Amino acid sequence: MDIVGFLKSQFICHLLICYIFIVSGLIINFIQLFTLILWPINKQLFRRINCRLAYCISSQMVMLLEWWSGTDCTLYTDPESYNKYGKENAIVILNHNFEIDFLCGWNFCERFGVLGSSKVLAKKELSYMPIIGWMWYFLEIVFCKRKWEEDRKTVMQKLLNLRDYPENFWFLIHCEGTRFTEQKHQISMQVAEAKGLPKLKYHLLPRTKGFAVTVQCLRNVVSAVYDSTLNFRNNENPTLLGVLNGKKYQADLYFLLSTIGRRIPLEEVPEDERECSNWLHKLYQEKDAFQEEYYRTGTYPAVPIVPPRRPWTLLNWLFWALLLLYPLFKLLINMINSGSSLTLASFAFVIVIASVGVRWMIGVTEINKGSTYGNNDNKQKQK
């Protein structure tokens, strides 16, 4: 291992990165709180400012993937559609198989200039999480409790609020509702058999109601649906801890835009809920076939393109690093010079707490500590 690789694997470096992320994130959350006074005066200004503030947080995560770990991200698509990415509003359907699939989604949002304004359909619990959850609140992210009878009205209202959003955005949605595991897949396929639906080998059954409502509410606002499938070469199973350790991965994202390799205009997606549900199930059968092809050949049947890496994620991180590391080091020097046992013990306690906090943040992304949604042995009715 070279010296750079050795340094990237050291826990002290991880602590410093997390210190910068946590402190800068809380500062930005605090600034976002004050932007609320703009909402009744100029809602669009409030939104534009919060897009930039949110970028300052989410781009730090993307920086880890792009610059720290040096992960290569290749996009497989057709050149004609490629020219439209980032220049139109879109619903992006993502598979949910890996611990860092959300980070790869953000990576492609960044490369097409829509990271700060990107939207997701997220579980309600995340809204209480400091930094990212609070950032999402100010971005008007759509949160749900995963109980459709309670969620429908709220989700529809929040989606309708996005109809006059001033920035181009991608609405990222995991239609499976939860991350793929063998246990969840087995239960999902039992539901498919009971409902007479085609079984899938590499995906869970899509939860169609949320997608149908998203299409209905964002029609005439969103131009197209991008169905994307993410894989990693050599059957790697990347983790956020691996990224933090500087491990380099090879990510392949296939934008399955239709069976003929073009983007799917939203007007081609049925508006009727039942027809939209059938359309989505058919799409997942196509996704499964392309996943089978990738496992067999190690590539996708499309043109590989590497979107250029932009410098802004790195520059943003360097700004916060310079701003926050100087006072930290100055404080440490003063504490050491003081020689006070109580002061040093207090500092050691803070380090322990910070270590636990860092491990907890990483644990949120781990598959074996993920949501139990989809594990219900009673096989709840599919959404």
C-alpha positions as MATLAB code, in Angstrom:
seq = 'MDIVGFLKSQFICHLLICYIFIVSGLIINFIQLFTLILWPINKQLFRRINCRLAYCISSQMVMLLEWWSGTDCTLYTDPESYNKYGKENAIVILNHNFEIDFLCGWNFCERFGVLGSSKVLAKKELSYMPIIGWMWYFLEIVFCKRKWEEDRKTVMQKLLNLRDYPENFWFLIHCEGTRFTEQKHQISMQVAEAKGLPKLKYHLLPRTKGFAVTVQCLRNVVSAVYDSTLNFRNNENPTLLGVLNGKKYQADLYFLLSTIGRRIPLEEVPEDERECSNWLHKLYQEKDAFQEEYYRTGTYPAVPIVPPRRPWTLLNWLFWALLLLYPLFKLLINMINSGSSLTLASFAFVIVIASVGVRWMIGVTEINKGSTYGNNDNKQKQK';
ca = [
       0.000    0.000    0.000;
       1.381    3.432   -0.914;
       1.588    6.282    1.604;
      -1.547    7.982    0.280;
      -3.541    4.757    0.520;
      -2.202    4.197    4.035;
      -3.280    7.670    5.153;
      -6.752    7.225    3.670;
      -7.250    4.096    5.753;
      -6.368    5.789    9.050;
      -9.173    6.449   11.517;
      -7.850    9.915   12.394;
      -8.418   10.955    8.758;
     -11.935    9.554    8.923;
     -12.582   11.541   12.096;
     -11.383   14.765   10.482;
     -13.551   14.181    7.400;
     -16.566   13.491    9.588;
     -15.784   16.508   11.769;
     -15.818   18.742    8.694;
     -19.036   17.172    7.442;
     -20.872   17.351   10.768;
     -19.834   20.871   11.772;
     -20.303   22.365    8.300;
     -23.614   20.529    7.984;
     -24.929   21.917   11.253;
     -23.797   25.406   10.263;
     -25.638   25.089    6.957;
     -28.742   23.706    8.697;
     -28.653   26.762   10.964;
     -28.420   29.086    7.958;
     -31.281   27.206    6.303;
     -33.419   27.865    9.364;
     -33.043   31.604    8.828;
     -34.013   31.312    5.174;
     -37.554   30.471    6.307;
     -38.246   34.203    6.574;
     -37.977   34.327    2.769;
     -40.754   31.786    2.157;
     -43.723   34.167    2.551;
     -41.822   36.979    0.788;
     -40.170   35.235   -2.161;
     -40.658   31.454   -2.288;
     -38.542   30.998   -5.403;
     -35.587   32.846   -3.875;
     -35.915   30.623   -0.794;
     -35.743   27.577   -3.054;
     -32.754   28.760   -5.071;
     -30.775   29.594   -1.930;
     -31.554   26.247   -0.342;
     -30.486   24.399   -3.494;
     -27.043   25.977   -3.093;
     -26.908   25.340    0.637;
     -27.962   21.717    0.156;
     -25.244   21.328   -2.464;
     -22.658   22.346    0.150;
     -23.705   19.316    2.220;
     -24.428   16.596   -0.340;
     -21.403   17.457   -2.474;
     -19.137   16.521    0.446;
     -20.459   12.961    0.230;
     -19.946   12.949   -3.538;
     -16.415   14.253   -3.018;
     -15.620   11.132   -1.007;
     -16.696    8.922   -3.888;
     -15.167   10.962   -6.728;
     -11.951   12.365   -5.270;
     -11.177   10.462   -2.055;
     -11.859    6.912   -3.240;
     -11.429    7.762   -6.940;
     -14.337    5.527   -7.910;
     -14.858    5.396  -11.679;
     -18.455    5.937  -12.788;
     -19.400    4.901  -16.322;
     -22.771    5.701  -17.854;
     -24.220    3.431  -20.546;
     -26.777    5.213  -22.701;
     -27.368    6.544  -26.196;
     -25.595    9.810  -27.175;
     -28.802   11.546  -28.259;
     -30.409   11.135  -24.836;
     -27.126   11.988  -23.086;
     -27.354   15.554  -24.378;
     -30.646   16.065  -22.513;
     -29.488   14.961  -19.072;
     -29.515   17.836  -16.603;
     -31.460   20.063  -18.998;
     -34.909   18.739  -18.144;
     -36.885   17.560  -15.133;
     -36.963   13.775  -14.889;
     -38.138   10.888  -12.728;
     -35.217    8.513  -12.213;
     -36.055    4.917  -11.258;
     -33.145    3.339   -9.381;
     -32.478   -0.213   -8.267;
     -31.748   -0.617   -4.569;
     -29.116   -3.339   -4.145;
     -26.028   -1.672   -2.668;
     -25.087    0.256    0.449;
     -23.869    3.218   -1.596;
     -26.394    3.208   -4.428;
     -27.766    6.520   -3.095;
     -24.264    7.969   -3.290;
     -23.814    6.835   -6.887;
     -27.171    8.406   -7.729;
     -25.953   11.667   -6.222;
     -22.728   11.317   -8.183;
     -24.555   11.319  -11.506;
     -26.807   14.153  -10.308;
     -23.641   16.147   -9.636;
     -22.108   15.434  -13.022;
     -25.228   16.732  -14.750;
     -25.611   19.763  -12.481;
     -28.780   18.801  -10.573;
     -27.334   17.616   -7.255;
     -28.468   20.605   -5.196;
     -32.046   20.386   -6.449;
     -32.428   16.590   -6.638;
     -35.484   15.131   -4.890;
     -36.268   11.759   -3.358;
     -39.183    9.873   -1.876;
     -37.819    9.077    1.596;
     -39.069    7.415    4.749;
     -40.333    9.809    7.416;
     -37.722    8.750    9.982;
     -34.954   10.339    7.898;
     -36.493   13.796    8.326;
     -35.385   13.743   11.993;
     -31.767   12.974   11.144;
     -29.515   16.038   11.609;
     -27.721   17.455    8.579;
     -29.047   15.351    5.663;
     -32.577   14.898    7.018;
     -32.880   18.556    7.973;
     -31.342   19.584    4.642;
     -34.010   17.552    2.874;
     -36.745   19.310    4.830;
     -35.690   22.657    3.377;
     -35.453   21.077   -0.091;
     -39.133   20.091    0.154;
     -38.288   16.414   -0.021;
     -41.298   14.085   -0.051;
     -41.357   12.052    3.176;
     -43.705    9.106    3.754;
     -44.564    6.734    6.600;
     -44.869    3.728    4.242;
     -48.545    3.411    5.168;
     -50.301    4.366    1.960;
     -53.647    5.172    3.557;
     -51.906    7.832    5.659;
     -49.346    8.877    3.044;
     -51.423    9.413   -0.074;
     -52.789   12.881    0.685;
     -49.497   14.191    2.097;
     -47.397   12.771   -0.744;
     -49.719   14.204   -3.382;
     -49.668   17.656   -1.806;
     -45.867   17.747   -1.582;
     -45.492   16.547   -5.155;
     -47.942   19.181   -6.407;
     -45.893   21.826   -4.588;
     -42.974   20.970   -6.892;
     -44.858   21.933  -10.029;
     -43.493   25.490   -9.937;
     -39.976   24.579   -8.771;
     -37.517   27.081  -10.311;
     -34.564   24.693  -10.829;
     -34.212   21.629  -13.035;
     -34.462   18.565  -10.814;
     -34.287   14.793  -10.908;
     -36.799   12.967   -8.722;
     -34.966    9.824   -7.575;
     -37.238    6.950   -6.616;
     -36.578    3.394   -5.448;
     -39.808    1.705   -6.521;
     -38.912   -1.464   -4.627;
     -39.388    0.541   -1.435;
     -36.494   -1.058    0.412;
     -33.030   -2.430   -0.236;
     -32.717   -5.883   -1.800;
     -31.884   -8.805    0.506;
     -32.412  -12.517   -0.062;
     -35.038  -12.676    2.674;
     -36.998   -9.747    1.260;
     -36.683  -11.177   -2.250;
     -38.089  -14.539   -1.152;
     -41.088  -12.875    0.490;
     -41.583  -10.567   -2.490;
     -41.666  -13.483   -4.914;
     -44.213  -15.265   -2.729;
     -46.402  -12.187   -3.125;
     -45.780  -12.255   -6.902;
     -46.900  -15.875   -7.054;
     -50.010  -15.134   -5.011;
     -50.944  -12.234   -7.291;
     -50.112  -13.978  -10.538;
     -47.266  -11.573  -11.364;
     -44.071  -12.585  -13.202;
     -41.252  -13.416  -10.796;
     -38.036  -11.374  -10.781;
     -34.568  -12.776  -10.157;
     -32.656   -9.629   -9.228;
     -35.295   -7.162   -8.011;
     -38.133   -6.970   -5.544;
     -41.631   -6.331   -6.823;
     -42.076   -2.591   -7.409;
     -44.453   -0.704   -5.132;
     -46.557    0.863   -7.829;
     -48.865    3.301   -6.041;
     -46.161    5.795   -5.086;
     -44.791    5.796   -8.625;
     -48.263    6.220  -10.154;
     -49.022    9.217   -7.918;
     -45.624   10.739   -8.711;
     -46.337   10.472  -12.445;
     -49.823   11.936  -12.023;
     -48.689   14.903   -9.916;
     -45.597   15.760  -11.966;
     -47.142   15.334  -15.405;
     -46.470   18.407  -17.586;
     -43.612   19.269  -15.195;
     -41.343   16.265  -15.747;
     -40.284   15.550  -19.324;
     -39.185   11.936  -19.105;
     -38.594    8.833  -17.029;
     -35.032    7.523  -16.797;
     -34.899    3.906  -15.698;
     -31.405    3.250  -14.382;
     -29.698    0.087  -13.219;
     -26.507    0.278  -11.142;
     -23.895   -2.453  -10.931;
     -20.290   -2.770   -9.817;
     -17.690   -4.679  -11.763;
     -16.150   -7.929  -10.528;
     -19.254   -8.557   -8.380;
     -17.994   -6.100   -5.798;
     -20.296   -5.128   -2.940;
     -19.160   -1.591   -2.094;
     -19.714   -0.009    1.306;
     -19.531    3.509    2.680;
     -16.755    2.322    4.999;
     -14.828    1.129    1.946;
     -15.247    4.541    0.302;
     -14.077    6.212    3.519;
     -11.012    3.945    3.483;
     -10.229    5.195   -0.009;
     -11.107    1.966   -1.800;
     -11.672    2.467   -5.512;
     -14.713    0.886   -7.142;
     -15.864    0.582  -10.753;
     -19.502    1.654  -11.003;
     -21.577    1.048  -14.133;
     -24.921    2.804  -14.480;
     -27.194    1.812  -17.319;
     -29.867    4.297  -18.319;
     -32.460    1.951  -19.769;
     -34.516    4.585  -21.507;
     -36.740    2.194  -23.439;
     -36.550   -1.121  -25.236;
     -35.054    0.684  -28.240;
     -32.486    2.618  -26.242;
     -34.137    6.040  -26.089;
     -35.496    8.095  -23.214;
     -39.100    7.503  -22.179;
     -41.194   10.668  -22.612;
     -43.606   11.002  -19.722;
     -46.595   11.080  -22.053;
     -45.803    7.434  -22.885;
     -46.323    6.443  -19.239;
     -50.033    5.640  -18.649;
     -51.916    8.044  -16.396;
     -54.475    5.519  -15.185;
     -53.246    3.940  -11.947;
     -53.884    0.337  -12.977;
     -52.302    0.798  -16.410;
     -49.368    2.627  -14.827;
     -48.937   -0.277  -12.414;
     -48.842   -2.773  -15.289;
     -46.366   -0.539  -17.155;
     -44.043   -0.467  -14.148;
     -44.189   -4.233  -13.665;
     -43.263   -4.688  -17.320;
     -40.385   -2.249  -16.913;
     -39.036   -4.276  -13.995;
     -39.145   -7.408  -16.102;
     -36.956   -5.567  -18.632;
     -34.653   -4.428  -15.822;
     -34.320   -8.013  -14.683;
     -33.393   -9.133  -18.215;
     -30.713   -6.452  -18.481;
     -29.372   -7.393  -15.059;
     -29.109  -10.982  -16.270;
     -27.214   -9.755  -19.339;
     -24.807   -7.748  -17.188;
     -24.025  -10.711  -14.945;
     -23.420  -12.854  -18.025;
     -21.262  -10.432  -20.052;
     -20.056   -7.817  -17.553;
     -21.337   -4.960  -19.691;
     -24.489   -3.271  -20.959;
     -25.735   -3.105  -24.575;
     -25.219    0.643  -24.939;
     -22.503    3.234  -25.539;
     -20.223    3.688  -22.478;
     -19.736    7.351  -21.578;
     -17.823    8.768  -18.608;
     -19.442   12.109  -17.676;
     -16.703   14.624  -16.848;
     -15.893   15.063  -13.185;
     -16.506   18.643  -12.062;
     -14.183   20.408   -9.570;
     -16.909   21.968   -7.412;
     -17.292   19.088   -4.966;
     -13.578   19.187   -4.150;
     -13.434   22.989   -3.955;
     -16.432   23.069   -1.626;
     -14.823   20.494    0.672;
     -11.485   22.332    0.685;
     -13.281   25.566    1.632;
     -14.916   23.958    4.662;
     -11.710   22.109    5.587;
      -9.685   25.330    5.663;
     -12.435   27.127    7.554;
     -12.921   24.484   10.249;
      -9.588   22.708   10.707;
      -7.611   25.812   11.743;
      -9.696   26.549   14.876;
      -9.712   22.828   15.712;
      -5.928   22.520   15.587;
      -5.528   25.763   17.504;
      -7.834   24.446   20.218;
      -5.910   21.177   20.407;
      -2.588   22.969   20.781;
      -3.975   25.164   23.567;
      -5.377   22.107   25.357;
      -2.064   20.257   25.169;
      -0.136   23.293   26.360;
      -2.481   23.750   29.311;
      -1.491   20.330   30.669;
      -4.775   20.035   32.558;
      -5.747   16.415   33.186;
      -9.434   17.351   33.214;
      -9.118   19.128   29.862;
      -7.309   16.208   28.255;
      -9.808   13.733   29.688;
     -12.664   15.827   28.328;
     -11.030   15.855   24.908;
     -10.586   12.081   24.991;
     -14.272   11.721   25.905;
     -15.261   13.888   22.940;
     -13.132   11.706   20.639;
     -14.895    8.579   21.896;
     -18.318   10.157   21.382;
     -17.278   11.322   17.906;
     -16.079    7.800   17.059;
     -19.404    6.319   18.112;
     -21.225    8.982   16.090;
     -19.162    8.252   12.982;
     -19.815    4.526   13.315;
     -23.538    5.178   13.732;
     -23.666    7.321   10.586;
     -21.902    4.598    8.612;
     -24.204    1.967   10.106;
     -27.267    3.739    8.708;
     -26.170    2.703    5.200;
     -25.291   -0.919    6.006;
     -27.553   -3.562    4.485;
     -27.552   -5.799    7.565;
     -28.733   -2.866    9.669;
     -31.195   -1.537    7.144;
     -34.947   -1.215    7.232;
     -37.068   -4.266    8.041;
     -39.648   -2.978    5.582;
     -40.382   -5.862    3.243;
     -39.422   -8.503    5.828;
     -42.938   -8.848    7.183;
     -43.693  -12.537    7.422;
     -47.348  -11.795    6.952;
     -46.508  -10.485    3.494;
     -48.325   -7.191    3.725;
     -50.177   -6.074    0.673;
     -47.821   -4.489   -1.868;
     -48.094   -0.727   -2.107;
];
